[in-house]
Structure formats: structure tokens, C-alpha cells
Amino acid sequence: VQTENILNGTILTEDISSGGNDKVLVTDAVGTVAWVDKSSFDAIADQVTITGVGTALDPFKVEDLSIVTAKLADGA
């Protein structure tokens, strides 16, 4: 199935199989899709550059002016 074969609104939440409680669907650097435990995001949100706990009430946010040149890899 390719993107152009899917009509808008035809894939619904109930069409996606759950990865289990407290799991989040992500992709890696090459686009491989995987379910990961949401607790693994603790390492991502340092509460300085990225804040929040990743919930609807407290979503992850990149703080204003927190990403500076020194934090970027070559060619980023």
C-alpha cells in the first residue's frame, strides 16, 4: 500500500493495533516503525532544552532559544 492509495480519513484510530499500555508509535532514523515505552522519553526531555512529560496536559516543547549551534551535529 502506498500513500497515494489511501484516501483522506480512511485510516482511523481503531484501525491501528495497539502496541500495549503506555506505548508510543515512533520511527527511527531510517523510518522503521516501532512501538516504544513512553518512559524511554525521559532521556529526551532534559527539562532545559525540551520540557514536558509528553502527555496531553504537559506535552513536550522545545524552549525558546534553547537550541544553539553547539547542540547541533555537523550538517544538521
C-alpha positions in Angstrom: 0.0 0.0 0.0 1.3 3.4 -0.9 0.3 6.8 0.4 -1.5 7.7 -2.9 -3.7 4.6 -2.5 -5.1 5.8 0.9 -8.0 8.3 0.8 -8.2 11.0 3.4 -9.9 9.8 6.5 -9.9 6.1 5.7 -7.3 5.1 8.3 -8.9 5.6 11.7 -7.5 5.2 15.2 -9.4 2.0 15.6 -7.6 0.6 12.5 -4.2 0.7 14.3 -3.3 -2.3 16.5 -2.1 -1.3 20.0 1.5 -1.8 21.0 0.3 -2.2 24.6 -0.2 0.1 27.6 1.9 3.3 27.7 3.5 2.6 24.3 4.1 5.2 21.6 4.5 4.6 17.9 7.7 6.1 16.6 10.1 5.8 13.7 13.9 5.6 13.8 16.5 7.4 11.7 15.8 5.2 8.7 12.0 5.3 9.0 11.5 1.9 10.7 8.2 2.0 12.7 8.3 0.6 16.2 6.3 0.8 19.5 8.4 2.1 22.4 7.6 2.6 26.1 6.8 6.2 26.8 9.1 6.1 29.8 12.0 6.0 27.4 11.3 9.6 26.5 12.7 10.7 29.9 16.1 10.8 28.3 14.8 13.1 25.5 13.2 15.7 27.7 16.1 17.2 29.7 13.7 19.9 31.1 16.0 22.6 29.9 16.0 22.4 26.0 13.0 20.1 25.8 10.4 20.3 28.6 7.2 18.5 29.5 6.4 14.9 30.2 4.8 14.0 26.9 1.2 14.0 27.9 -1.8 15.9 26.6 -1.7 18.1 29.7 2.1 18.6 29.6 3.3 18.0 26.0 7.0 18.0 25.0 8.1 21.5 24.0 11.3 23.0 22.7 12.0 26.0 24.8 12.6 29.3 23.0 16.2 30.0 22.2 17.3 26.7 23.7 18.7 25.1 20.6 22.0 26.7 19.8 24.8 25.9 17.3 26.8 24.0 19.9 23.9 21.5 20.2 23.7 20.7 16.5 25.7 18.0 14.7 27.7 18.8 11.6 25.4 19.2 8.6 22.2 19.3 10.8 
